[in-house]
Amino acid sequence: MPLGQRAGDKSDSRYCGVETDFDDDVPRVLSDNLSGGFDFLVAPLIDPSYRPSLSKRDVNGSSAIPFASSDLLLSPSQWSSHVVGKISSWIDLDSEDEELRMDSEFALKQEIAWASHLSLQACLLPPPRGGSCGNYARCVNQILQGINNMQLWLRVPLEKSEPMDEETSDATCNRSNGRFIDSWEWWNSFRLLCEHHSQLFVALDILSSLPSSNSLGRWFGEPVRAAIIHTDSFLTNARGFPCLSKRHQKLVTGLFNHSVQIVISGSLVHDISQGGIEGVPISNSDIHFEGTLIRHSLRPYLDYIAHLYQCMDPLPEQERFELGYRDFLQSPLQPLMDNLEAQTYETFEKDAVKYSQYQRAVCKALLDRVPDEMSSTTRMVLMVVGAGRGPLVRASLQAAEETGRKLKVYAVEKNPNAVVTLHSLIKLEGWEDMVTIISSDMRSWDAPEKADILVSELLGSFGDNELSPECLDGAQRFLKPDGISIPSSYTSFIQPVTASKLYNDVKLHRDLAHFETAYVVKLHRVARLAPSQQVFTFDHPEFSDKKSNQRYKKLRFKIPADTGSAMVHGFAGYFDATLYKDVHLGIEPTTATPNMFSWFPIFFPLRRPLCVPTGSPVEVHLWRCCSPTKVWYEWCVTEPSPLPLHNSNGRSYWVGL
Amino acid sequence: MPLGQRAGDKSDSRYCGVETDFDDDVPRVLSDNLSGGFDFLVAPLIDPSYRPSLSKRDVNGSSAIPFASSDLLLSPSQWSSHVVGKISSWIDLDSEDEELRMDSEFALKQEIAWASHLSLQACLLPPPRGGSCGNYARCVNQILQGINNMQLWLRVPLEKSEPMDEETSDATCNRSNGRFIDSWEWWNSFRLLCEHHSQLFVALDILSSLPSSNSLGRWFGEPVRAAIIHTDSFLTNARGFPCLSKRHQKLVTGLFNHSVQIVISGSLVHDISQGGIEGVPISNSDIHFEGTLIRHSLRPYLDYIAHLYQCMDPLPEQERFELGYRDFLQSPLQPLMDNLEAQTYETFEKDAVKYSQYQRAVCKALLDRVPDEMSSTTRMVLMVVGAGRGPLVRASLQAAEETGRKLKVYAVEKNPNAVVTLHSLIKLEGWEDMVTIISSDMRSWDAPEKADILVSELLGSFGDNELSPECLDGAQRFLKPDGISIPSSYTSFIQPVTASKLYNDVKLHRDLAHFETAYVVKLHRVARLAPSQQVFTFDHPEFSDKKSNQRYKKLRFKIPADTGSAMVHGFAGYFDATLYKDVHLGIEPTTATPNMFSWFPIFFPLRRPLCVPTGSPVEVHLWRCCSPTKVWYEWCVTEPSPLPLHNSNGRSYWVGL
């Protein structure tokens, strides 16, 4: 039974599991737990007392003893929907004892084969025991090459000890003394050995103490499928009921927001005589056994988790609208070479916040340029370059009306299909004497007069990536020497991110070109490792004769030391634009314009995941390169270790002029 | 004019160049230097006083001023055989000054284009100026994507400062304070950014002081094309002539042995009144100008280098025979699935040393098993399993003769083609009553009696890689309980190596499979970074019922701290076999059997070059895996940073049973 209803949330985080044992009566164990309110079980498939012994075994092998004497004990859909197989925890593939190692390999493969036969959705692998885990990873990697749909969840305790003192925050020092634990590194090593296999996931064991929030943040970029909370990690509230610390609550909410399922583990450690959790009524699904109410012994913990789930704010409408786009890589537009479709205009025009910012900018510009006493005699010439179906024309005319200034508008648009709609809009609104429509590319149009104000919306997710600089260079010919451009400048930003989902999606294409392409993507399962930094800035107009739209920037990112070591899969990119004076527009997370949905971030992938030791800076270089026919980015990393240059000569990704 | 004749040496190291300037009379400069004894010039193509200025340039650009007013000044073959273009050294692509950076990019591309037009074989790029060199590398990388055959030689000073003291030998510490110089790291960073491009080479500047020999050793695994020796790096001998220090001499000899060309640079700094170098007669090629002998001012240095070249020992015959195999990757054999060809038997049988070791082993075994007093009454049963065309049959019979022991030989061979030759050999030699030929696979043969001695030569470069263990498992059925196997055991070894040539050759295939294959290869341009360590050992016979031919080994290599950081492209593998007691046979470099040529080393590549910081261990895992139909290796690295598991389930490389 799901934890509750949350408007818009269709993710797996609604389901809560329980870690339990099977006994001979598998169907009863399942039904008891389901009736007790849990959605699925995490349970061993094989009697833990069974251990194969290869050395004593005859050639044909021995058989394991599954709890379920037959796969028919449960229906196929019960097995697949309600049971996660828990692999025997005695298995130790990196033991010094060769016999134990060989037996472990045999048993692991045997158990996975049985789970696979049962069509389970997932198996939970025992935690790595620290160290290099080479043999465990090799064995799991062999299995991953062979299984079809089943997921493997590597159990990892959520644990990180702090460096001894400030002086030793250097990664090398910590690692070499061996006392330092960062379980994320175990996971990282394991998944690197298994080459980011897309069926390998994490199940986090949440313990009673938590590492720093920077350190926790790393997991949001990882494929975490489940979080196992032990009953002894719960505190007791004033009325004796289980509850979680503020930091645990925040973590659980974060997990819910990243579609992670909770699993309750352990036994009842809170002495609760009766009744539900504070403020939560007793559920109707409690079990009646021979007339007596029998509650699941872990029900208080489940109720508390459900309570946390239900207390979350509903998903904002914008988030709900964007759900389907989460972590979905979109190839960037070719805005100059291709014409946009009606659907795209439709979407853009719905962004009311964006146009109201433009209107504010035009208002301020008009007030600055035309003093009140001149307002009836002076008529400003405003050109909308790239007018599309007219939203900026409307915003400009509304600004004129609002400020009482007179305006003559030229609406320049290269897409003849949009021009059709523009003509009908002008007629419909009765703007014929204020607006002149020019069906032309702004770079080649020969304007009959010079403009006071040039208004454009040519920005991409990374600011200049849809070639706003080149277009406005072409357009500024017909701007008066003291004329202004709205936007007057824009700056791009990047920050390093962990994004294993995105990395895997790029890798799926099995070619170089996709690793050298920047994508537009609604970032979701992403860990932002350091504050974003400015990359390229363009100012308009720019009449200097040294003007070049080529750019080069070298940036050094410092990941906070309490994060620990980290994995960089690429760089998230944003922009911020100054429309006019203090009126800005942008998607850089810390300054983003609220409730605007025209732009998702951009993502520059790295061809290889980059491991960053604790305290080591990340040095990245970005170039904006221009040729007569195209513009492209190249990028590379030089620290902590150099990676190949990406997209040399724009071989994989470019925007045509 | 080459430095001299060295028997068997056909490499470029015979040619010596000179770094010089051009002036207006390009043909004269060339002919003066060639007549002076040099084979080629390293000279700037563009007047160094010319510097483009993009900001002042009109749209059509300005032209550089080449020394050669026309490409016709020299013939195409003169340009390509005798001139290496030296790129202007004012170029600084990582300057803080944006204008200088832009001008540098323009000039670099312009000069390369001119050199390319002249069909030069190579251009010498100015040294990186330390730091990350991101923009320099990006620009060179762009050029590399476009040029056809021309090589780019990155000039790198051969320089490495020692860590301050023992305590700070940790790489991170050295790097962060910025005072530590290791020019190999500049190169390493540059070529990683350029993705090991196969046309990017190194030209080393040899300075008057040299780093440690471990540090120097790294360069032998790199694509070093030239070594530039400055006249002020020469010492003066008792008679006033230039000479080099012992360490420099050793380095130059090493360079010669690795096909690196020497270039002399600088001006005459030794005051030599007349005459040739000590013991070296004045060359006949000195220039007579208006009747006067005019020697090239750098002639004493050239003479000394020629002297060093001529003093080298001639290449041993075996080395000469193997020249064509140097660094040439061979796919391993499938000895069980395929039959060898006559040519292969021919080559193997020529290895006299190998068979004399076998003969020694059989002698000792016979003497141990048959006391003198029993020699006339006891007849040993010896089985040669995998007899081929008979060399081990011959060695065994010779051993019997040498020791005066009586022998009955079974020669078991599965290749019916070899059996034909074997029959004719037996007839020819009159061995009919001593040798029984069995045309069968040893694994399935049903022997009529049990053997005292089992002799086999099933070893591959990595010992067990041609499935000797599986074959001998099959054959030991017909060995007496106290019978012996020759070989009685064998062990494989590996060591981490820098091998950029091999890495590039594997990469050429542009697929995963070739990076997951072990190759047989005569290692030449390779830096061995740490002493080899044992991997797998097999003993024969092995009657235990726990016997398994699966193996797992985890090894940690410690690269000597004075090496500095290093690059691992893969692991060189060897074997050593104990034939009988103290008679061994092997190719592990420190214990290799001299003058044996049957085996080249094996090479396990890494899918990605592995950077190893100073002092960091290299942890590698190797598995020998077995299934009913095949045997394969898997391998991976877990330190200093984890790499994906190689050859999972033998997907890329396996040996069939």
Interface residues (C-beta under 8 A of the other chain):
Chain A: S55 E98 R101 M102 S132 C133 G134 N135 A137 R138 N141 Q142 Q145 G146 D170 A171 T172 C173 N188 S189 L192 L193 C194 E195 K546 S548 Q550 Y552 K554 R608 C611 P613 S616 E619 H621 W623 E634 C636 T638 E639 S641 P642 L643 P644 L645 S648 N649 R651
Chain B: S55 E98 R101 M102 S132 C133 G134 N135 A137 R138 N141 Q142 Q145 G146 D170 A171 T172 C173 N188 S189 L192 L193 C194 E195 K546 S548 Q550 Y552 K554 R608 C611 P613 S616 E619 H621 W623 E634 C636 T638 E639 S641 P642 L643 P644 L645 S648 N649 R651
